[in-house]
Every structure is written in C-alpha cells, then in structure tokens.
Amino acid sequence: MTARQTVMLLGAVVLSLPSLAHSFQPLIYNKKSVTHRQITQRAILRKTAEVCRDLSTSQGKDFSLVIDNNLSADEVLKACSSIGTSTSLLSAVIFKTAIAQMYIGNAKMDIQFILGDKQHFIGETFQEGRDLITAGVSYVKASVKKENFGAGRWSLGQICHPLQDFYSHSNWVELGNTEPYNTLIRPDQPFENLAGPDTPTCRDCVDGNCDDNLLPELQQQGLLTTGYFSFFSRTAKPAGKCSHGGTLDQTSRGDPVGGISKDDVSASHGSLHHKAADMAVKATMELLEDIRVAVGNKNFLQLMGLSQSSVLCFVIDTTGSMSDDIAEAKRVSFDIIDRKRGTPQEPSAYILVPFNDPGFGPVTKTTNADIFKDRIYELSANGGGDIPEMCLSGLQLALTAAPPSSEIFVFTDAPAKDVHLKGTITALIESTRSVVNFMLTDVLSSRRRRRGSLSSRSMSQSDAQLYRDLARASGGQAIEVTKSDLSAATTVIEDSSAGAVVTVFQVVMNPGKPDSFMFTVDDSLRNMTAYITGASSLTFNLTSSTGVSQSSSDSESGGPLASFTTAGNLRRLRFNTDNQTGSWKICVDSNDSYSIKVIGQSSVNFIYNLVEEHKGVHGDFSMKEGRPLSGGNSSLMVTVTGSDTVQVTEMTLFDSSGPKQVNGSLQALGDGNFLVHFSSVPSGEYVVRLRGEDNSSTSKSTPTSFQRQASTQIKTSSISVTAQANITNIEPGSTISIPFTVATMTNGVVNDNATGTFTMRANNDRSYASTSPSTVTVAAGSGGKANDTVTLTVPARAVSGTDVTLTIEAENAAATDINYAVLRFSVAAKVADVNRPGCQVVSASGSCPLSSSLCATSQWEFIANLTDGINGTGIERITIQKGNGTLNTSTAVGAGGENVTVATYSASCCSQTVELAVVDRVGNVGACVGQARALTTAALVTTVNTTSTGGHTLSISYCLYISVVVSLLWK
C-alpha cells in the first residue's frame, strides 16, 4: 500500500467513526452544555453591539441595549439600525447568514482536522496553535482589506475554533484566571510559565473523579499545560502528563488516568465547563476587537454582516448586439444607487462581471457605488464574432464573489459557449443558495455583430433551456423579452433591491398543465408582487382571501387586486392592498411550462443549512456539503428571523413536479433555531417550505398563519462525493493536493457491491492550474468506493486577500445523476512582520482646571512618535479610539533611519483621556494612551530637542505642567 493510500484509508476510517470530536461540541448538543456555535454567536453579537454602542455615543445618540450573553441577532440589528436612518421594516437574514458562515466554519474545523493537535490545542502545542491563530488573523485582515468579506468570515470561523478550544483543553481556568490569555493572539509576545516537556502535570483521577487530578505544584507555580489525546494508543503522551479524557481518548487509560477536558458538563472537568465557555466568549471578543481596530468600524460591521441590504450583482454580455441591454443595465443600476444612497436600503456591495468570447471578467467587487458606476459606465458593446459567449464562466465568478443568498442578474442575447460548466454552476447555486435571473433579449431573433456588419442569428429553444434550467434550480426566472421591452422587465431588479424581501410561494410547472395554487398572506407582509412567466397563450386568475377575483383578461392598467403589466413572457402583478390576510389562490391555464413566484417585504423569514449527524458518545451535527442522498435521512438547521412570537408548526420538502412532500420533525433549539429531520427522502427536486403562526399582531385575538419558501432547489443524489484538504489557507506559488472519495449510495448508505465508472470534473473560479482524473472507477471488491486526488496550484503573483473556490463533481455513466464537493480556500502570503507599531511620548502640554464646569475653557495637547521599525511594513492608519479631540500627523525620519509618524492630538480639558490605535500595513495593532489629571501645583516650562540620524532636527517646545500627568500605556 502506498503512503497516499494509507493516508486516504486512515482518513476514511476517521470519517466513519462516530463523533471523534474532542472539543466544545460544534453545533447542537444538550441544553446543559455550550457549543462552539453558541460561543461564536455570543461573541459576535456582543462585540457588534459594543461597536454600535460606541458609534452611537460618538454621534450623541442613546444606546440602551443591555450587552450580555442573552442578546439575539434581531435585538442587535434593531439597536444598531438606530445609528443611521431608521426604518420600520428590519430583516436579520443577512446578519444571521453571516453569523452562520462563521460558526459553520468553526464547526467544519472540528471535523476537517479531527485528529489535528494544534487545531484543538492538544498535547501542549502552544506555539503551533498560536501560529495557526495568528496566521489566520492575518488572512482575515487581508481578505477584509480586499473587501472579500465572505472569505474573511470562513477564515475567522476557523481560527475561532482552536482559540475557543484552548480554554476547554488547558488548565487556564483551573489556574484561577479571569481574563483571556491574550498571548494567543499576539505573536510578538512570548509564552511564559509553560510546563516543560518533562514536567509532570497530572495524577490519577480517583474513582472516576478528576476534580483534583492536576498536580498541586503545577497550580502553585502557575504552570500552563494542556491535555494529550490519542484515539489509537494509551502511551501517546509523555510520562506524567495530563490526558484530554473521555471514552475515545486512549491516553486517559494510561498513567496518569483521567483527563482535564471541559468540553461539556459530563467531561473530566465538566464542573468548569461553563467557566471555560464564558472565557472562550471573552477570548473570541478580544480577537474580534483586534480585527475591528485593524480594519475599521465600517469594514468590521460589513464582516459581521450587519446590513439591511443585499448586493447588486450584474453579469453582462458585452458583445456587439448588446448596446441596448448595457444601456438598460446602466439605467436601472444608476437609479437604484441614486435612490438608495445613504439609506439602510443602499446595496451592501456592488458586483459586476462582463463577458464575451473568449474573454470574461474581471470581477469588480466594491462597496463604493461610484466605483461601480464608473465600471459599468465604461462597458461598451463590441466584437463577438460567432454567437456563443462565455456566459457561464462569467456567472461562475459572480456566484463565488457574491455572498450567500444573493440575487444575480445576467444580461445576454446569446447561448453559452461554456456549457460544460453547467454542473459547476448548479453546484455553486445549490452551495451558495443564490438566485440567478436571466434577462434574455430577442431569444428567437438575436442579432450579432460580425466584422462591422450585422449578422442575423438566433438562440434556439435548447440554448435558452440551459438558462431556464439554471434559473429554476436557483429559484430565479428566465425572462425573455425584446430589447425594446427590456426596461419593463427590469422592474424585477428594482423589486429585489427593496429591503426585507421574502418569498411567500414559488412553483415551476414543467411540463405545464392547468392547475390552481394556494398561498398564505400574513399581516407582516407589505408590497406584495407576483410574477407569472410562460407562453403568450397563458391565462390566469387571482383570488383574494375575501373571495375577490381578478383575471388576466382584465385591463392591465389595474384591477381590484393588483396592477398588471406584461413584458415578453413575464406578467407582473403588484398587489394593491396590504393586510388582506388569509388564503389566496392563483389559477393558471396553460399546457406549456410556466412558473409562479409571490414575494413581499417582511421581517419574518428563515435561513437553513444542510447538516449531517455524527452518532456516538457525543453525537452532534456538522455542515454537509453537496446534495442529500436519495432514500436517506436528511437534516436541516433552520433559523427563523424577525419575531420572538413566531411559532413554527411545519417544515416540508416540497416537490412541485410530483407533487411530492416530505414532512420534517421539528426540534426547537431556542433563539429561533430548529433542527429538522426528514426520513427516507425519495429522489427528486425539492424546495424548503416553512409554515407557522405569529402572535405579534395586537389587532387580532388569534395567531396569524404565515408561510415562507426557500428559493433554491434541493436535489437528491445516489452518488457521494467527499473531499478533505489538509489546509484551508494557501500561499502564493504553492500547490496543494485534495484527496477525494466517490461512492455509490443506496438509501443513504454505501452500496458495498456497486461497481461503475464516474466522470470527474474539477473547476475553480480563479482559473488556477489544476489537475484531476477525467474518470474514476469503483472496482469489484472496493467496498463501493473509489479514491483519487485533485491538485491546485496558486500562482506566485496571486494577491493576498483573494480566495479560490474549487468544485469537484462526479457524474454517473448514464449522465443522469451528479453530486459534488465545494471547497473554499483563502490565499495569503505568509506575514513576516508580526510586531506591533511602537509609540514613544514626545510631549504633553496644557493646564486643566480642577472644576469640571471650567473644562471647556482649557486645552491640552499630546504628541507621540509612532513607528513600525526598520523592518516593518509601515504605518497605514492612525485613529482615535477614545477621546473627542483633533488628531494631526506628519512624517519624519527617526534616529535609526526608520520612518516616524508624529501624531499631535489636542483636546478640551473636558476630554482628558486619549487612546490612539496604530495599524501597520499587515494589520498589526498598537496603541498609545494618554491621560491628563488635574492637580493643584505650579507649572514647569521645558524644551525637548530630538535629532534623527537622517540629519533632520525635530525641535519641540512645550509647557509641561505638573498639573497634567500623562501616562503612556503599551497594549
């Protein structure tokens, strides 16, 4: 057996073991213990609220929210929204989706590196664990600097895992510490009081009681240790060292017996579980604070996902016949930007991807509306030649650049040349749950420019069907219009850019048939709109809950229920009134395929993630990549937003083409979170639908029924694709190998007797060099599985802060079934500069009176020299963290030839404390703190002269009063 086969076999064994996790439980556990999900969420909510409080205070506004572990995302969002323009309709979907990205990244670290010591601070791996954390912090800061917030969230979630595990796996809490060990996030700070490699740390637990198993001398000397863990050998720890503990830890059976883990209340030191969890929350907040200071408040809140609006994302064909389409894309985007700029509904980011043939990209991704305007204004229609264009390549860039659950609009009048990417696009749609809408112009009479003349071309129905299929998979629409009618169709873009948009009901009938469909309107819904797409012969009838009807034969200028417009294959019905609660009905008469989508605005919505169960002593769940397995069990982790009075009564997987419906069993987890189990899900294409009751209405004595529907389809598969990378961050110029396994499944389990050949495809969104097999074969006697490897090479020129998404697909020989694994990596160069900028006081002057009533009449001044040293990357930004004064800076050369930034701060004596944050170009954060205290003695005048080796003299005269005491603190 080769070394690679041995590693892959070991990996397969590990992944098949029941819950080998040795850490705080990842996502879901019993109510008595705290999970990584809860620790991460508590820290994010508390730190986000603190930042909002500080911003509110600086603006002279009240902030009354109590900041503690009981905060909810809805409460934080509401309190933070008062900072800017207030709005009566708030949606926490984007915020909760971002939080979920971070705690899922945390949980994935536990499963992906299940036997990694440094990922869990096992075996006294202090230096290795800190290196992992601090390198990850640099990746987060580099990603945020590039406005790559999604990649930043994944990296942040991952590094939170070892940081939090430290407090469960070490004796930090047992030593009586009440604050986090900040050396773990400061690479320029030395470790102190570590137990040596030969220093005994534990003694046997007595009769299973491990409360007193740490050696007294360890406690007396304040020495720090962590437990050892091995699944395979009880001798895999040095003599006298502590074990992690637990049923799966073989070292805990060898002397000294027992462990020191605080992973849950039943662990060896379970009595300290909640203290360890609270310390982990504090430590995570400390890490978040370091990132906040490094990237600034605005970027930090973007990283946390504190936004009321989604992105505005366009993918635009720029070939010769697209002039009218480009002009319309400019018009509608400019209109949205100009109307929403400065409001809570302003898009959180702007993404633009042009494409033609053979080119596509680059991606413009920015939070600056003017930059987006400039880029889209620069687009022009030219060239093109043959009709097929690189549409899917452009869409791939948009899907990986946009945050999850984004709405993407593709403008084209040509078929896709890169049809081979259909599986990749479908995988990315399902993985990100983004909605893709295609604005298809002149489908039957497309005109393309060739060598300066117009050549009549057409997009066939089969060409257009590709776009319809992708739209359907995402829950979007393929809108087919003439170029002259395009402006009437782009109203859907304006509709989607409104805040708090929810999907009430959606169905696709293919093939079509006459049918009627019911949906529920609740009193939280506002500005409801229905879209019906289909052939020109299609007719419909809309009936309200009160029995009033309106048909497609009514005047388009308006009817009793809705205003009605037609553009190509799209009928748009804008409801006239709100609060007509109850059951509504749409009847459609058509034998051609058609779709119905009903949306509105409401704070009540939900998000979900596919999870898979790990049974065993500490059963829990982790994130599931790829499609659920046909005939097997599936689980969703669901979070409901917008109301503390919502009661979920039903979660279903709904297949409109069947119709088939699978009802889920609900397990409430608190804080609007639910675990939903579906048993024996048959093969098919499903959407998630939620029904419930809302008790928030004060005008009604009985609860209001509501329903919401997810847009993206969940399609089952009989193929399993699993892939594990041994790293999550890649340096420029490096190559990584990703082993993967393909298996044939029957009713959710591996079919040991199956054989067959699968077509393999591996694609990445950066067009980085990659190798992969074209096929893999499951041979007889292989246990129904086949293993192989994909490699990915990051070019040396890759810029730190970028990310790359790799999709690995397996398709059966009949091309009737497909499944995939999606892996995301952060790209960042190793940071050599780990030292924080230095600060040296130069002077302080001023006289502050004792009486606070006279403080406004006096000023004081603080001057400091700030430097990043000779070998540093240089100071990038200086900000006032505390203080209400004025900061001015100038540059000079220090005595050692280093660049010096001279910071001069002046303030009224009403503000007698200043804290300056000093950030270098790789995000290391230093601080200077000056404080004036009023005394009653006389003043002293002096002069300081400092001469640098560069020959420049810094002469500073000042009055230093004994009445002003300046303390310089290094943080």
N, C-alpha and C positions, 0 to 999 in steps of 0.2 A: 504494500500500500504506500502511495506517495505521501509526502508531507502535506500537500494540499488536500488530498483525500482524507487524511487523518483529521485535519483541522475542520473540514466540512462535516465529517462524521461526528466529531465532538460537538460541533455547533448544532447538528440535527438532534443529538441526544439531549443537549441542554434545552433546546426549544421545546422538546417534547415532555420535559419534566414538569410536574405540577408546581407552579408558583415557586420558583427558586429565588425569588426576590429577597434580598436581605437589606431592607431599608424601610423607612416610613412607607406604608402602602401607597401605591401610585395614585389611584383614582377613587376607589369605592371600598369602604370597609365598614365594620360595625360602628354603631353610633358612639361607642365609648372611646374610640381611638381617632387620631387626627391623621389625615392623609397628606401626601405631597400636594395634591390638588387644593386642599383647604389651606395649607401653609402658604402656597404660592398666591392663591387668590386673596387671602387676608392681607398679605404684604402689599400686593398691587393696589388693592382698594385703599388701604391706609396711606400709602405713600402718595397715590394720586390725589387723595383728599387733602393731604398736607400741602402739596404743591398748589392746588386750587385755593386753599385757605391763604397761603402766602400771597398769591396773586390777587386775591380778593382784598386782603388787608392793604396791599400796596396801592390799590385803587380806591381805598377808603370805603369799601363795602363790608357789610356784615357777612359773617360765615358762621352759622350756628350749628352746623353738623357736628355731632359728637364722634370723634375718631377713635374707634376701638375695633376689636375683632368681630363685632356683630354687624359691621357695615354690609350693605348689599350694593350691587352694581347700580341698581335703579336709584338708590339714595345718593350715591356718589355722583352719578350723572346729573341728577336734578340739582344738587348743590353746586356742582361745577358749572352748570349751564347758566346760573345766575350771574356769572362773571361777565358774560357777553350779553348780547341781545336776548331777552327772554323769549321763550316760545312755549305755547300751551301744549304742544304735542312732542313728547320725547320718546325716542326709541333706543333701547340699550343693546340692540342686536350687534352693532359694530363693536361696541365696547366689550360685550360678553364673548364675541367671536375672537377678539384679540386676546382676552384673558385665557380662553380655551386653547388657543395656539400655544401659549406659554406653559400652561400646566400639562398639556398633551406632550409638548417637547420634553418636559421634565419626566413624565411617566415613560416616554419612549427611551430615555437614557437608561432607565432601570432595566428594561427588557433587552435593549440592544447591547448593553455592556453588563450583562447579568453576572459575569464572573470577574469583572474588572475591579481590582483592588482600589486604584486611585479614583475611580468613578464613584466609590462609596466610602472613601477614607477607611479602608480596611487594612490591617497589617501595618499600622504606623507609617503609612505612605504620606507623610505630611507635605514634603516638598513636591512630590508628584501630583498630589491632589491640588495644592495651591497653584502649581504651574497650569493645570487644566483649567482652573477657575480664572486665573488672570489672563491666560491666552484667550479664553472665551470672552472675557470682558472686552478685550481689545477688538475681537471680531464684532461684538455688538456695537461698539462705538464706531468702528469703520463702516458697518452697514448703515447705521443711522446717518452718518456723515454723507453717505450716498443716497439718503432718503429711501433706503431699502428696508423699510420697517418690518415687513414680513419675515425676511431672513433674520433680522435682528431679534424678533420675538422667538423664533425657533432656537437660536443660539442662547438667548437669555434663559429660556426654559430649561435648556440642557445643563447650563452651568449652575442653575439653582439647585439641581439635584445633589451633586457632591457637597455643596455648601450646606444644604439642609441636613444631609446625612451625617456630617461631622458631629452635630450636636446629639445625634442618636447613638453614634458608634464610638465616641470618645468619652473620657471622664471629665470633660469641661464642666458639665453641670454638677457632677459629684464634687468637684473642687470648690463649689460654692460661688462660682462666678455668676454675676447678674447681668453682664453685658456681653455682646458677641466678641469673638476672637478676631479683631479686625486685621491681624496679620495675614489672614487667609485671603484678603482682597488687596493686600499691599505688598507687591513683590520686592520693594526696596526695604522692607522691614524684616529684620532677622527673627528666626524662630528662637524662642527662649524656653528653658525649663522642659525640654523634651526628655522623656525617659530614654536612656541609651539602649542600643541594640542588645546589650547583655544584662540590662536591668530588669529583674523580676517585677511584675506589676500586679499579679493576682494570686489568690489562694483558692482552694477548693470551695465551692458552694456546699452548704451543709443541708442535707435532706431536701435538695432542690431549692433552697432559699439562697439567693445570690445577693441579698441586700448588702452584705458586709464582706464581699469577696475581693475588693480592692485592698492591696496591702497598706497598712497604716503609714509606713514610711513614705510611700508614694504620695499620700494625702498630706503628710507633714511637710514634705519638701515641695509640694505644689507641682509635681511632675505630671506631664501630659502624656497620655497613651491612647491607643485605640485597640479594639479587639481584632483578632485574626479569624479568618473564615476559610474553610475548605469543604467542598462537597465530597471530595474523594479520599482525604487522608486525615486521620486524627493527629498525625505528627507534623502537620504542615504549619507549625508555629514554633518559635524558639522556646527554650525551656523557661518556665515561669511566667510566660506572657499570658495576657487575658485572651479569651476567645470571644467571638461575637455572640454565640449562643443560639439556641433554637434547635428544632428537630433535624434540620438539614445540615447543620454545621457539625462536621465530624471532629473538628479540633476541640469542641466543647466536651467530648467524651474522654479526652486525654488530659493528664495533669497539666495545669490545674483545671478541674472540672467546672463547667458552667460558663457563663458569659456576662457581658455588661451592656448588651443592646437595650435600647429604649424605643424600638420601632413601634410597639403597640403596648397596650396595657397588660398583655399577657407575657411580654418578653422578660428576659432575665432581670433587668432593672426597670420593669414596667411601671413601678410606682413613680418613676421620674419621667414617664412618657410625656405628660402634658407640659412639664417644665422644659423639656428638650424641644417640644414643638413650639412653645412660646419663644424660646431662644432662637429657633430656626426662623420664625417670623421676623424677629428683630434683625437677624443677620441678613435676611433677604431684603429688608427695608434699607439696611445700611448699604448693601450692594446697589440697590435702585437709586439711592441718593448719590452715590459716586457717579453713576451713569447720568443722572439728571444734571448734575453740575457740569459734567463734561460736555453734554450735548445741548444744554439749554432747556428752558421750560417748555417752549413750543414743540421742539422735537421730541422731548420726553413724553409729553401728552399724546403726540402722534404715535409714538412707540407703544404706549399703553392702549391705544385705540380709542381714546376719549374723543369721539367725533359723533356728530349728528348726521353726517352725510357720507355717501359712498363716493367712489372715484368716478370721474368722467373719462371713459375709455373708448377711443375710436381706432379701428383698423381700416385703412383706406387704400383702395386701389388707385394708383397714380398714373395709369396708362392713358393713352390719347383720348379715349371717348369719355373720360370721367370728369371733364371740366365742370359740368352742371352739378354732379354729385359732390365734388370737392367744395364748390361754392356753397351748396346747401349745408354741408358739414360745418363749414366756417360760420355760416349764418346762425345755425341753431346753437353751436357751442359758444359763440360770442354772446348770444342773447342770454344763455344760461349763466355765463360768467358775470355779465354786467348786472343782471337782476339779483344775483345771489351773493355777489362780492360783499364781504364784511358781515354777512349774516350767518347764523348757525347752519343754514342750508347750503352754504358755499361748499362745492366739492372738496373733499379732504385731499385729493391728489388728482393730477391730470396725466393721462397716458395716451400717447399717440404712436402708432406703428404704421408706416407706409409700406406698400409692397407693389411690385410689378413682376417683370420677368427679365432677367433672372434674379433681380435683387429683392431684398426685403429688409425692413428695419432702416436705421437703428431705432431702438426704443427711446422715446422721450418720456421720462417719468419725473414729474416735478410737483411740488406743492405751490409753485409760483404761477398764478394764472397768466401773467404777462409773458412768461417764457413759453407756455403752451400756446398762447395766441400767436406769438412770433413763429413758432414751428409750424403750426397749421396754416398760417398765412403764407409761409414760404412754399407750401406744396403747390405743385403745378402738374397738369396732365400732359404727358408727352411720351412718345415711344410706344412700346408694347409689342409690335410685330404680331406673332401668332397669338391666338386668343387666350389659351390657358395662362393663368398667372399664379404666383406663389402665395395664394391666399392663406392656406393652412399654416405655412411657415410664419407668416405674419401673426396669425391668430395664436400660434404656439407661444410667441414672445409675449403677447398680451396676457394670456392665461397665466403665465408664470410671473409676470411683472405685477399684475393686479392682486390686491388682497383677496382672500376667500370671499365667496358670495358676492362678487362684483357683477355688474351688468355691463356687457361689452357689445358694441355696435360695429358691425362690419359692413362697409360700403363697397359693392362691386357690381359689375355687369358682365363678368366672365367666369367660366368654370375654373376649378382649381387644377393646377398642373401637378401639385404635390399630393395627389390622392393617397399615396402610400402612408401619409401621416394621419389618416382618419382614426386609426386605433389609438395613436398617441394623443390626439386632440380629445377623443372620447374619454380616455383615461384621465387627462388633466381636468376636463369638465367635471367628471364624477369626483375626482380627488379634491378640487377646489370648490365645487358646487357653485360655480359661476354660471350666470345666464348669458347666452350668446344670441343676439338678434342679428339677422342678416337683412340688410336693405338692398334688395336685388332689383336693379333697374333694367327695363327692356329685356326681360328674360327671353322672349320669343323673337326679338329683332335687335339684338345688341349690335352696336356699330363700333368697330375698332379702327384705329388709325394705323396705316401701314405706309411707311416711306412717304409721308406727307400727304397721302390721299386717304379718303375714307373707304374702307372696305366693309361691305355688309357681312356681318357674322351673326350667329345665333347661339344661345345657350340652350342645349337640348333639355328635355324634361329629366333625363337621367342625370345630367350635370347639376341641375337645380335640386334634384332629390338628395344629393350629398348634403347640401346646405340645410334642407328641410330635416334630414335625419339628425344632424348635429344640433339644430335648433330644438328639435323635440327632446333630445337627450338632456339638454340643459334646462328645459322649461322656457326657452325663448321662442321667438317667432321668425319665420322666413317670410318677410313682407315683399311682395312682388308688385312693383309699380312702374309706370312710365317715368321718364325723367321729369316730365312736366308736372307729375303728381307727387313727386318725392317730398316736397315741402309739406303736403298734407299728411304724409305718413310719418314724418319726423316728430310729430306731436307725441309719439310714444317715448321719445328720448326726454322730452320735457316732463312727461308724466313720471318717468322713472327717476328723474333727478329731484323730485319732491322728497321731503323728509318722511321717515317712518312708513315707507311703502310696504304693504303686506300682500301676499297672495291669499285670497279667500277660497278660490276654486280654480282648477285648471284641468282640462281634459283634451286629449288628442284622439280623434277617431280615424283610424286608418286600417282597413277601408272604412269609408263613411257609410252611415245609414241614418235614417230619420230616428231621432231619439229626443228624450227630454231629460234635463239635468237640474237637480235641486242644490241650492246653496243657502247658507245661513248668514243673515246680516245682523250684527250686534250693534249696540248703541255706542261703542267706542270708534266705529268706522266713520271716516269722513272722506269726501271727494272720491267716490267710487266710480270706477271705469271698467267697462267690459270690452274685450277685443274678441271678435269672431273673424277667423280667416278661413277662406275656402273659395270654391269656384264661384263665378259670377251668377250662376243659377241658384245659389244657396238662398234660402229664406229662413227667417227666424221669428220667434215670438217671445217677448219678455213679460213675465207676470210677477207683480209685487206681492208682498205678504198680505196686503189688503185686498187682493183679487183684481187690481187694476192691470190691464194689459196694453202692450204696445208691440206692433209688428213691423217687419222690415218694409211693408208697403206704406207705412205712414210717412209723412213728409220728413225729409232729412233735416229740415230746419228745427225740428223739435217735436216731441210728443209728450204725453202725460208723465212718462217716467224718465226719459233721457233725451238729450240731444244726440244726433246720429249723423256721422259722416262716413263716406266711403272713399278709400284711396287704393286702387288696384284690388288685391284680394283681401284687404283689411276693412272691416267695419268697426268703427269706434263708437261706443255708446257711453256718453258722460252722464251719470245719473243726476237728476235734477234736485233731489232732496236727500237729506241725511235722516238718520234715526227712524227709518221705516223698518224696524227690527222684525225678525222672523224668517220664515222660509220663503225664498224666491225661486222662480223656475225659469229656465231658458229652454225653449223647444227649437230644434234645428231640423230643417227638412233638406237633406242632401244625400245623394248616394256617392258623392266624391269625398275624398278625405277632407277633414276640417279640424279646427281647434277652437277652444273657448278658454279665455283667461279672464278672471274677475279679480281686480285689485282694488285697494283702498289705502287710506292712511290711518294707522292706529299704533298706539304704543304697545299693544298686546301682540306678541309674536313669539316665535321659538326658533332655536337653533338645535342641531343634533350632530352627533358624531358616531360612526360605527365603532363599536368596541368588541373585544373578544375576551372570553373568560379564561382565567388560569385557575384550575381547581387545585385543591390541596390544603395543607395546613393553614396557609394564609391566602385563601382564594381571593382573587381580585381581578380587575379588568385592565386592559391596555388598549391603546389605539389600534384599530385594524386598518391596514392598507388594502386596496384592491376591492374586488367585488365579493359580496357574500356568496356562500356556496349553496348551490341548488339542493333542495331537500334537507338542508341542515338547519341548525338553530342560528338565529341572529340576534344581536343585542344593540340597542341604541342608548346613548347617554343624551338626554334631552334637557334643555334649559328653556324655561318659559320666561319671557320678559314682560315688563310693563305694568304689573299689578300684583299686589300682595294678596288680593282677594280672588285670584283665579284658581279654579279647581279643575284639573284635567280629569276628564271622565273616559276618554277613549283615544288610543293611538292605533292607527291601522296602516298597513302597507296596501295600497290600492292600485290595482292594475286595470286601467280603463279598457284595454283591448280585450280582456277576458269576458266579462269583467270578473276579476278575482280579488278577494280581500282577505288579508290575514290580520287578525286581531292580536294585539300585543298585551301582555300582562304588565301592569304598572307597579313599580316600587318607588315610593317617594323617598328622596334623599335629603329633603329640606332645601330652603333658599331657592325654591322654584326649579330644583333639579330632580330628574326622574331617570330611573333605569328601566328600560322597556325591553322585554324578552319576546321574541317571536319564535314559535316552534315549527319545525319542518316546513320551511318556506319553499313552495314549489317554484320551478323555473319560471321566469317571467321578467317583466319590466315594471317596476313599482315606483310610486311616489309616497312620501310620508304625509299622512293627514292626521291632524290633531283636532279633537273636539273637547269642549269643556263648558264650564259655567263661570260667569263673572258676577260677583256680588257687589261690585263697586258702585252700581247705579243707585242713586239716592231717591230717584223718582219712582222706582218700582219695588214692590214688596218681594217679588220672586227673582231669582238669579236670571241673568240674560245668557242664553246659549250662544256660543261662538264656535267658529271653525277657522283653521288656518291650514295651509298646504305648502309643503316644500316644493320648489320648482324642479330641481334636478332629479332625474330618474335614478333609481337603484336597480341595477340589472344583475341577476344571479349568474353564476358560472359553475361549471363542473371541473374547472381547472384551478389549481392552487399555484400561485407564484409567490415565493418568499425570497427576500434578498436582505443581506445584512452587511453593512460596511463597518470596518473596524475603526473608522474615524468619521467625524461629521464636519470637520473643517479641513480645507485643502490649501496648501501653499502654492503660489505660482511656480510653474516649472516642474511640478511633481505629478506622478502617476499613481493612481490607486486601483486596487482590484476589488471587485464586488462579487463574492460568490452568491449564486442563486440556486434555488431548487424548484423544479416543476413537478407537479404530481396530478394524477387523475383522481378525482374525488367522486364518491357515491354517497349520497345522503349526508354530506358534510364530513365524511371520513375518507382517508386514503384507501383507494382500491388496490390492495396488495398484488392482485393478479393482473392488473391492467398493463397493457403494452401500447406502444404507439409513438409516433413522431410528431413533434410540435415545431411550428415555425416560430423563430425568435426574432424580435426586433428591439433594438436599444437606441433611443434617441435622447439628445439633450438639447436644451434651448439655447445654449451658447455656441453651438457648432464646434465644440471642442473635439479633439481627436479621440476616438473611442474604438474599441474592438469588442466584438461579441460573436458568438456562433450564430450561423444562419438557421440551424435546427438543433434540437436535442432529441434524443431517443430514449424512451423508457423501455428498457430491455426486460425480457423474461427473467425472473429471479431477482429483480432490483427492488422489490417491495413497492412497486408502483411509482417510483421517483426517479428523476434524472437531475444531475448536478452539473453546473458549469460556471464560467466566470465572465464578467464584463469588466473591461478596464476603461478608465477615463483619465485623460491627460490634460492638465491645466497649463496653458501656455505661459511662458515666463513673463509675458507682457500683461497678463491679467491684472486688473486693478483691484487693490484691497477694497473690500466692502461689497463686491459683487457676489452673486450667488448663482448656482447652477442646479437645474432640476433634471434628473435622469429618470427616464421611463423605460422599464423593461417589460416587454409584452410577450405573451405566449399564446399562440393560436393553434387550434386543433387541425388535423389533416383535412377535415371537410370544410374548414373555414366557416364553421357555424358557431364557434364558441371562442371566447377570448378572455383572458384575465391579465392582470398587470401588477407591478410594484412601482411606486413612485418614491424616489429618494431625493432629498434636498441637501445640498452642501453649501457651506459658506466658504468664500475664497478670501484669504487674507494673508499677507506676508507676515512672517514672524517679527514681532516687535522687539527690537534690541534696546530701545530706550524705556526703562521701567522706573526711572527716577522721577519723582515729582518736582515741579519747579520750586526753586528756592526763593526765600524772601529775607531781606535784611532791612531793618529800620534805618532810616536816614535822619528823620527829624519829626518832631511834633511841636506845634506852637499854638498858642491861644490861651485865653483865660475864661474859664466857665464859672459863673457865679453860683453860690450855694442855693439861691432861691430859684425854684423852677419857674416862677412867674416871670423871671427876668431872662430866661434862657434864650429867647428869641432875639435878644439884643446883642448876643456874643457869638463869635465863630471860633472854631478850632480847625487845625489842619494837620494832616498825617501824610508823610512822604516815605516811600519804601522803594528799594531797588529789587526788581524781580528778574530772575534769570533761570534759564533751563540748562545752564552749564555749557562747557566747551563741546561736549559730545552729545548734547541733547538735540531734539528735533526742533526746538524753538517754541517760544510762547505764541499761542494762537489767539487767545482771548482772555480778557480780564473783566470780571463782572462784580458788581456789588451784591453780595448775598444778604447782608444786613446793613442797614444804615440808610438815611434819607438825604445824603449829601450829593456832591458833584465829584466825578472822577475824571481826571485828565491824565494822559500818558504821553511820554516822549521816549526816545531811544538814545542810548549811549553805548560806549564800549567799556567793559569792566577791566579790572587790574590784570586778570588772566587772559584777556583777549576775548572773553565771552560777550555776547550781545546782552545788553541790560535794558530792561524796560523800567523807566522811572514813573511810578504811579503817585499822583498827587490827589489826595482826597480832602475836600473841605466840606464842613457841615455846620449847621447851627448847633449851639450847645444844648438844644432840646433833643438832639440825637447824638449821644456821647459814646456810641459803640459802632465800629465798622468791621465788617468781615469781607475781605476780597477773595474771590475764587480765581485761581490762576491755572489755566488749562494749556498744556502744550499740544503739539500737532498730532500726537497719537492718543490724546485723551487722558494723560496723567494729570491728576488734580492736586494742586497745592493750595494753601490758604494762609492769609495774613489776617490777624485780628488785632485791632487797636481799640483801646478803651480810655476815655477821659473820666477822671473822678475829681469832683470839686473838693478842694481843701481851702485852708484859710491863710496860708503863708505867702510870703512875697515872691516876686518873680526874679528869674535869673536870665541874663542875656548872654548868648554864646554864639560862636560861628564854627561850622564844620567845613573842612575842605577835603575832598576826596579826589585823588589823581589816578587815572587809569593808565595801564601800560601802553595804551594806544596813543598817549600824548594829549588826550583831551582832559581838561580840568573841569570837575563839577564843583562849583563854589555855591554853597547854600547857606545863607544867613537866616537865622530864625531866633525867635524868642522862646525859650523853654521855661515855662513857668512850673514852679514846684506844685502849683495848684492843679496841674494837669499831669496825671500819671498815665503813661502809655504802656500797655502790656502787649508784647508781641508773642503770639502763640503759634506754634507749628503743629499742624494737624496731619 
